[in-house]
Amino acid sequence: MTRAYNFNPGPAVLPLSVLERVRDEMVDFRGCGMSILEVSHRGPEYMEVYKKTIDLYREVFGVPKEFHVLFLGGGASTQFFHVPWNLLGPGKKVSFLHTGHWSKLAMKEAKRFGEVVIAASSEAENYTRLPRKDEIKIDPKSTYVHLVSNNTIFGTQWQAFPDCAGLPVVADMSSDIMSRRIDFGKFDLIFAGAQKNLGPAGLTVVFIKDSLLKLCNPEVPTMVSYKTHIDGESAYNTPPVFAVYVNCLVLEWIKAQGGMEAVEKANNKKAGMVYEVMDSLPKFYKGTVVDPGSRSKMNIPIRLPSEDLEKKFLKEAEAKKFIGLKGHRSVGGIRVSIYNAFPLEGVEKLVKFMREFAKANS
């Protein structure tokens, strides 16, 4: 079997060793006579996986004890209304750092429950950079601040998280979760869809600080309440069992790589190789992010001199089994998505192709 180099932005590449283990355990999960797809979510087989996954998050990602770890369904977009439904209400505000498509969608949902204050925005510049420190004006009366750590479409990423005036911070880390070490002291709630760096689509992981629960509205519907899922150990209803299992294997893989320090180092190297080609050939490969300090290490959008050249690039890339390089439908161009599991050798081959293509078409 020849595997493609999978640059898809999500669902994204998974470690080959994880896929092979899933294959080997699929029919008979560790001698229980059933597949992991068939076991009870309250049975010992799944509960062992569930507890081990939480332990690995604490060990590998450094999740503090004062944070609860929740495994929820519905995708990260469900958190766009879960969060404000729990934390907002009449007379309450949320300050948004508006940096792209996903913050816009989250703001739309938050407006259903309270007042949205845009504390900073790069929309006027088509999200080609992140707001500067002096541009961020957080309303001190806000209940919390919402930010998106990485923007898959426009290719920006907070390299240093902004000061949020001492208010609770909610972070959507769907597209760069566990790609680098973070200081949990800067956050009160983090959520992420699994399909970039954690596992298959269908699982949403939520880290919520115990103290934030005091601000949550106890009158929200049962399934929306974070307390429901904390008390029910993420099994109040049937959880995405298979996705949690794969998530556990991915965390084991990260640990085996050397943990977050090694993963971050590898991600820096991979992204650096792509940006090096772009910076050395700026007339041919034009990045859409104007501020180098805002550049994402997960998603790198690129424009070529013409759309015809972009189509040619994609066609020739696909022939080399470079899959998923087409830019988001709303912006076009090329997009290089290089999540944790994307192999270094794939980036090496891509940058070689980029140089050869530029030489042949300049």
MOFEN-V585993 format. One record per residue. N is the residue number from 0. RES is the residue in one small letter. SS is DSSP state (2 for helix, 1 for strand, 0 for the rest). PHI is phi in radians with two decimals (999 if undefined). PSI is psi in radians with two decimals (999 if undefined). Layout:
n=(N;N)
res=(RES;RES)
ss=(SS;SS)
phi=(PHI;PHI)
psi=(PSI;PSI)
This chain:
n=(0;1;2;3;4;5;6;7;8;9;10;11;12;13;14;15;16;17;18;19;20;21;22;23;24;25;26;27;28;29;30;31;32;33;34;35;36;37;38;39;40;41;42;43;44;45;46;47;48;49;50;51;52;53;54;55;56;57;58;59;60;61;62;63;64;65;66;67;68;69;70;71;72;73;74;75;76;77;78;79;80;81;82;83;84;85;86;87;88;89;90;91;92;93;94;95;96;97;98;99;100;101;102;103;104;105;106;107;108;109;110;111;112;113;114;115;116;117;118;119;120;121;122;123;124;125;126;127;128;129;130;131;132;133;134;135;136;137;138;139;140;141;142;143;144;145;146;147;148;149;150;151;152;153;154;155;156;157;158;159;160;161;162;163;164;165;166;167;168;169;170;171;172;173;174;175;176;177;178;179;180;181;182;183;184;185;186;187;188;189;190;191;192;193;194;195;196;197;198;199;200;201;202;203;204;205;206;207;208;209;210;211;212;213;214;215;216;217;218;219;220;221;222;223;224;225;226;227;228;229;230;231;232;233;234;235;236;237;238;239;240;241;242;243;244;245;246;247;248;249;250;251;252;253;254;255;256;257;258;259;260;261;262;263;264;265;266;267;268;269;270;271;272;273;274;275;276;277;278;279;280;281;282;283;284;285;286;287;288;289;290;291;292;293;294;295;296;297;298;299;300;301;302;303;304;305;306;307;308;309;310;311;312;313;314;315;316;317;318;319;320;321;322;323;324;325;326;327;328;329;330;331;332;333;334;335;336;337;338;339;340;341;342;343;344;345;346;347;348;349;350;351;352;353;354;355;356;357;358;359;360;361)
res=(m;t;r;a;y;n;f;n;p;g;p;a;v;l;p;l;s;v;l;e;r;v;r;d;e;m;v;d;f;r;g;c;g;m;s;i;l;e;v;s;h;r;g;p;e;y;m;e;v;y;k;k;t;i;d;l;y;r;e;v;f;g;v;p;k;e;f;h;v;l;f;l;g;g;g;a;s;t;q;f;f;h;v;p;w;n;l;l;g;p;g;k;k;v;s;f;l;h;t;g;h;w;s;k;l;a;m;k;e;a;k;r;f;g;e;v;v;i;a;a;s;s;e;a;e;n;y;t;r;l;p;r;k;d;e;i;k;i;d;p;k;s;t;y;v;h;l;v;s;n;n;t;i;f;g;t;q;w;q;a;f;p;d;c;a;g;l;p;v;v;a;d;m;s;s;d;i;m;s;r;r;i;d;f;g;k;f;d;l;i;f;a;g;a;q;k;n;l;g;p;a;g;l;t;v;v;f;i;k;d;s;l;l;k;l;c;n;p;e;v;p;t;m;v;s;y;k;t;h;i;d;g;e;s;a;y;n;t;p;p;v;f;a;v;y;v;n;c;l;v;l;e;w;i;k;a;q;g;g;m;e;a;v;e;k;a;n;n;k;k;a;g;m;v;y;e;v;m;d;s;l;p;k;f;y;k;g;t;v;v;d;p;g;s;r;s;k;m;n;i;p;i;r;l;p;s;e;d;l;e;k;k;f;l;k;e;a;e;a;k;k;f;i;g;l;k;g;h;r;s;v;g;g;i;r;v;s;i;y;n;a;f;p;l;e;g;v;e;k;l;v;k;f;m;r;e;f;a;k;a;n;s)
ss=(0;0;0;0;1;1;0;0;0;0;0;0;0;0;0;2;2;2;2;2;2;2;2;2;2;0;0;0;2;2;2;0;0;0;0;0;0;0;0;0;0;0;0;2;2;2;2;2;2;2;2;2;2;2;2;2;2;2;2;2;2;0;0;0;0;0;1;1;1;1;1;1;0;0;0;2;2;2;2;2;2;2;2;2;2;2;2;0;0;0;0;0;1;1;1;1;1;1;0;0;2;2;2;2;2;2;2;2;2;2;0;0;0;0;1;1;1;1;1;1;1;0;2;2;2;0;0;0;0;0;0;0;2;2;2;0;0;0;0;0;0;1;1;1;1;1;1;1;0;1;1;0;0;0;0;1;1;0;0;0;0;0;0;0;0;0;0;1;1;1;1;1;0;0;0;0;0;0;0;0;0;0;0;2;2;2;0;0;1;1;1;1;1;0;0;0;0;0;0;0;0;0;0;1;1;1;1;1;1;2;2;2;2;2;2;0;0;0;0;0;0;2;2;2;0;2;2;2;2;2;2;0;0;0;0;0;0;0;0;0;2;2;2;2;2;2;2;2;2;2;2;2;2;2;2;2;2;0;2;2;2;2;2;2;2;2;2;2;2;2;2;2;2;2;2;2;2;2;2;2;0;0;0;0;0;1;1;0;0;0;0;2;2;2;1;0;0;0;1;1;1;1;1;0;0;0;2;2;2;2;2;2;2;2;2;2;2;2;2;0;0;1;1;0;0;1;0;0;0;0;0;0;0;1;1;1;1;0;0;0;0;0;0;2;2;2;2;2;2;2;2;2;2;2;2;2;2;2;2;2;2;0)
phi=(999;-1.88;-1.52;-1.30;-1.54;-1.63;-1.66;-1.00;-1.35;2.47;-0.95;-2.10;-1.05;-2.00;-1.05;-1.03;-1.12;-1.22;-1.07;-1.16;-1.23;-1.03;-1.00;-1.20;-1.75;-1.12;-1.40;-2.21;-1.33;0.90;1.43;-1.52;1.43;-2.38;-1.35;-1.06;-1.27;-1.96;-1.27;-1.21;-1.29;-1.95;-1.43;-1.12;-1.13;-1.26;-1.07;-1.14;-1.12;-1.00;-1.19;-1.16;-1.10;-1.09;-1.04;-1.20;-1.05;-1.19;-1.30;-1.48;-1.61;1.33;-1.21;-1.19;-1.10;-1.35;-1.82;-1.50;-1.95;-2.04;-2.01;-2.08;-1.67;1.62;1.42;-1.10;-1.09;-1.16;-1.25;-1.08;-1.89;-1.03;-1.09;-1.18;-1.12;-1.36;-1.85;-1.83;2.91;-0.93;1.44;-1.80;-2.15;-2.29;-1.65;-1.91;-1.66;-1.58;-2.22;2.82;-0.98;-1.32;-1.23;-1.11;-1.14;-1.16;-1.11;-1.00;-1.26;-1.09;-1.11;-1.28;-2.10;-2.97;-1.59;-1.76;-1.96;-1.51;-1.38;-2.91;-2.67;-1.97;-1.10;-1.08;-1.84;1.00;1.01;-1.44;-2.75;-1.64;-1.06;-1.36;-0.97;-1.28;-1.62;-1.51;-2.15;-1.46;-1.22;-1.12;-1.56;-1.20;-1.29;-2.79;-2.05;-1.99;-2.42;-1.97;-1.26;-2.53;-1.95;-1.16;-1.41;-1.72;1.32;-1.96;-2.66;-1.23;-1.40;-2.31;-1.29;-1.28;-1.26;-2.00;1.03;1.33;-1.49;-1.01;-2.06;-1.90;-2.13;-1.55;-1.94;-0.96;-1.79;-2.44;-0.99;1.05;-1.58;-2.82;-1.33;-2.30;-1.67;-1.11;-1.13;-1.54;-2.28;-2.08;-2.61;-2.18;-2.30;-2.76;-1.23;-1.39;-1.35;-1.81;-2.16;-1.99;2.80;-1.41;-1.12;1.98;-1.94;-2.06;-1.75;-2.18;-1.91;-2.23;-1.25;-1.00;-1.14;-1.22;-1.06;-1.15;-1.58;-1.34;-1.25;-1.27;-1.67;-1.22;-0.94;-0.90;-1.26;-1.55;-1.25;-1.12;-1.08;-0.97;-1.39;-1.19;-1.11;-1.57;0.88;0.97;-2.40;-1.07;-2.08;-1.14;-1.39;-1.30;-0.95;-1.07;-1.15;-1.15;-1.03;-1.16;-0.98;-1.06;-1.14;-1.13;-1.13;-1.09;-1.11;-1.07;-1.07;-1.18;-1.25;2.06;1.42;-1.12;-1.07;-1.21;-1.12;-1.09;-1.06;-1.13;-1.13;-1.08;-1.16;-1.09;-1.12;-1.05;-1.14;-1.21;-1.15;-1.09;-1.12;-1.06;-1.23;-1.48;-2.28;-1.15;-1.39;-1.78;-1.94;-1.73;-1.27;-1.56;-1.67;-1.47;-1.87;-0.96;-1.26;-1.78;-1.14;-1.44;-1.76;-1.86;-2.30;-2.10;-1.37;-2.41;-2.02;-1.74;-1.01;-2.63;-1.17;-1.11;-1.16;-1.11;-1.13;-1.14;-1.01;-1.12;-1.14;-1.22;-1.13;-1.11;-1.10;-1.63;1.15;-1.62;-1.86;1.50;-1.56;-1.21;-1.16;-0.99;-1.01;-1.44;-2.22;1.30;1.31;-1.98;-2.44;-1.76;-1.81;-2.23;-1.35;-0.84;-1.43;-1.23;-1.29;-1.01;-1.07;-1.17;-1.19;-1.02;-1.22;-1.13;-1.15;-1.10;-1.10;-1.04;-1.16;-1.14;-1.15;-1.11;-1.13;-1.35;-2.12;-1.57)
psi=(2.33;2.04;2.48;2.81;1.89;1.75;0.22;2.44;-0.13;2.26;2.51;-3.14;2.45;2.70;2.36;-0.69;-0.55;-0.79;-0.69;-0.65;-0.68;-0.80;-0.82;-0.49;0.03;-0.82;-0.74;1.75;1.76;0.71;0.20;-0.14;0.11;2.77;2.72;-0.40;-0.19;-0.28;2.72;2.44;-0.08;0.04;2.92;-0.56;-0.86;-0.68;-0.58;-0.73;-0.79;-0.87;-0.66;-0.64;-0.77;-0.78;-0.69;-0.66;-0.74;-0.70;-0.86;-0.76;-0.21;0.55;2.10;2.79;-0.48;0.00;2.33;2.54;2.09;2.48;1.87;2.79;-3.09;-0.14;2.79;-0.45;-0.41;-0.45;-0.28;-0.50;-0.43;-0.82;-0.98;-0.51;-0.63;-0.65;-0.33;-3.10;-3.12;2.27;-0.02;2.63;2.73;2.35;2.23;2.40;1.78;1.88;0.19;-2.88;-0.76;-0.58;-0.58;-0.76;-0.69;-0.65;-0.70;-0.74;-0.71;-0.56;-0.31;-0.32;-0.30;-2.93;2.32;2.19;2.18;1.84;-0.42;2.62;2.48;0.32;-0.66;-0.41;0.37;0.62;0.59;-0.04;2.96;2.68;2.51;2.84;-0.73;-0.19;-0.19;2.06;1.56;2.28;2.03;-0.25;0.07;2.56;-0.61;3.00;2.38;2.28;2.78;2.14;-0.55;2.43;1.92;-0.59;-0.79;-0.16;0.60;2.70;2.36;1.95;-0.53;2.18;2.44;2.76;2.29;0.62;0.46;0.12;2.75;2.45;2.25;2.20;2.23;1.86;0.52;-0.67;0.01;0.32;2.33;0.43;-0.18;2.88;2.50;2.79;1.85;-0.30;-0.27;-0.08;2.73;-0.44;2.25;2.35;2.70;2.34;2.57;-0.28;0.13;-1.00;-0.08;-0.42;-2.71;2.84;2.66;-0.27;2.34;2.20;2.31;2.24;2.05;2.26;2.40;-0.68;-0.43;-0.44;-0.45;-0.40;-0.14;2.43;2.06;-0.13;0.07;2.78;2.58;-0.81;-0.29;-0.38;2.21;-0.59;-0.62;-0.81;-0.46;-0.87;-0.58;0.14;0.83;0.48;0.52;-0.73;3.08;2.06;2.96;1.37;-0.88;-0.75;-0.64;-0.71;-0.83;-0.67;-0.73;-0.77;-0.65;-0.70;-0.66;-0.70;-0.76;-0.74;-0.73;-0.46;-0.29;0.20;-2.91;-0.60;-0.77;-0.71;-0.77;-0.74;-0.77;-0.72;-0.69;-0.72;-0.80;-0.85;-0.68;-0.62;-0.72;-0.79;-0.53;-0.74;-0.79;-0.76;-0.47;-0.30;1.01;-0.40;-0.33;-0.80;1.74;2.06;2.60;-0.14;2.10;-0.35;1.98;-0.54;-0.17;-0.01;2.39;2.56;0.03;-0.72;2.09;1.75;2.46;2.47;2.46;3.00;-0.44;2.79;-0.55;-0.71;-0.62;-0.73;-0.70;-0.75;-0.84;-0.69;-0.80;-0.60;-0.75;-0.60;-0.44;0.19;0.54;1.82;2.49;0.41;-0.08;2.38;2.87;2.51;-0.42;-0.28;-0.34;-2.82;-2.70;2.56;2.15;1.90;2.05;1.40;3.13;-0.81;-0.09;2.23;2.55;-0.69;-0.55;-0.68;-0.70;-0.75;-0.64;-0.84;-0.57;-0.78;-0.71;-0.76;-0.75;-0.70;-0.73;-0.72;-0.69;-0.33;0.21;999)
